[in-house]
Amino acid sequence: MSKIDQRVFTPGKIGPIEIKNRTIRASAYEGMADGHTPTKKLIDYHTSVARGGVGMTSVAYAAVSQSGLSFHSQLWMREEIIPQLRELTDSIHQGGAKACVQLGHCGNMSHRRYCGCRPVGASGGFNLYSPTFVHGLNKDEILQIVKDYGNAVRIAKKGGFDAVEIHAGHGYLISQFLSPYTNHRKDEFGGSLENRMKFMDMVMKEVMEAAGDDIAVLVKTNTRDGFKGGLEVDDCITVAKRLQELGAHCLVLSGGFVSRAPMYVMKGKMPMRTLWGYMPWKSLWWLKIGIAIAGKLMVKSEPFQEAFFYDDAIKFRKALDMPLAFVGGLNSVESINKVMDAGFDFIQMARPLVHDPEFVNKLKEGKITKSGCQHANYCVARIWNYDMQCHEHCQVEKFQKKELERNIRKG
Ligand SMILES: Cc1cc2nc3c(=O)[nH]c(=O)nc-3n(C[C@H](O)[C@H](O)[C@H](O)COP(=O)(O)O)c2cc1C
């Protein structure tokens, strides 16, 4: 039986903070922030992950402003929720882990119902996946959103977080500026990659200033967008080098583009019947019908393998001198040891910790060598309407049962 590399359980530094080991719960949208505010459920979930042995847990997908919201149970960073953020971070700290919050703006993936305006993006047009007409941001609006990032970092600090993770991947606003697929601007923010990086540069300068010496800044960035016409590895290495120059303390190397290559982010099959079955009629009838008819074309499966970004991520390891976190398919001792051997400083896990918040402790105690997660992606398929759950731990409706069993059997 393979033994876990003990380096995983040594402390590691990210900018001004030290975390007790190398494991981080990856940002994975919980759907537990009703009214865009932390709830007891969100606090209990992250506390259980903290008690389960991770060095740091990341609260997902908090919008830096209302215009960046896409779900009704998504966090929105604002002054009035500081007491609830404090409760959340105090509880995580008591559980023995550091607390991180992922900050982002959904851009053209925002939902009109929650974002209070026509969704905004690097360029205008129509986003089939949201589905919505999009307003291309003007210069003043860009400057306001840049300020919103700084403000969100200050709120995170007041809320007791040890770290923020800026979401610069997966086709959300920063990524929409970076990618030629979504950025068709003719001004200084469009055209060359240098110009397309300008929004990210401005956000990062604001974020690093707001962070000061007190809080760590991680950035989740793509190793590639995952489709033809998006950013490829070389472009993404240029972006990562820029993030290093801008002073980011750690990069989380991911990939994919939710509006174009969603399964590239996490791999595996999307259980389509579950996905459209859970979508709310009222706000998403169009998408619900679209996915019921053409879901397999819109959300293409991607083969799952352990440590699935390894071949690309290793190129970033060679090109950069800064701390790097590996994310994606770290499901077993073998793949964790492989990325530790390759020189990655931290490991992030999402689904293994959705399946079992105790995963890290169990690995450490040698009770298991592999996660029981089978990548059925049920936890993803229900995010439109319910909180994040593994199908093994909640009631699965009859219509999904057969689909889940079939997907798991086929792998
Ligand atoms: C239910 C679910 C929700 C997710 N939500 C987010 C998110 O809000 N932000 C993000 O950066 N990644 C999100 N992800 C992607 C994960 O952070 C991670 O990059 C991906 O699942 C691969 O890691 P894993 O194989 O350990 O699950 C989500 C993944 C899952 C399964």
The ligand as a Gaussian input file, in Angstrom:
#p B3LYP/6-31G(d) Opt

LIG

0 1
 C      -19.484000      21.585000      -6.960000
 C      -18.304000      22.327000      -7.513000
 C      -18.321000      23.722000      -7.533000
 C      -17.211000      24.424000      -8.013000
 N      -17.196000      25.782000      -7.915000
 C      -16.057000      26.467000      -8.182000
 C      -15.954000      27.843000      -7.873000
 O      -16.874000      28.458000      -7.339000
 N      -14.783000      28.465000      -8.159000
 C      -13.727000      27.802000      -8.713000
 O      -12.684000      28.398000      -8.937000
 N      -13.796000      26.503000      -9.016000
 C      -14.916000      25.810000      -8.740000
 N      -14.972000      24.463000      -8.946000
 C      -13.773000      23.779000      -9.479000
 C      -12.889000      23.245000      -8.349000
 O      -12.374000      24.254000      -7.532000
 C      -11.704000      22.439000      -8.902000
 O      -10.894000      23.322000      -9.649000
 C      -12.150000      21.265000      -9.776000
 O      -13.293000      20.626000      -9.245000
 C      -11.042000      20.221000      -9.904000
 O      -10.641000      19.751000      -8.626000
 P      -11.135000      18.329000      -7.994000
 O      -10.772000      17.265000      -8.997000
 O      -10.356000      18.227000      -6.720000
 O      -12.615000      18.402000      -7.804000
 C      -16.081000      23.734000      -8.514000
 C      -16.086000      22.329000      -8.507000
 C      -17.167000      21.629000      -8.006000
 C      -17.096000      20.135000      -7.992000

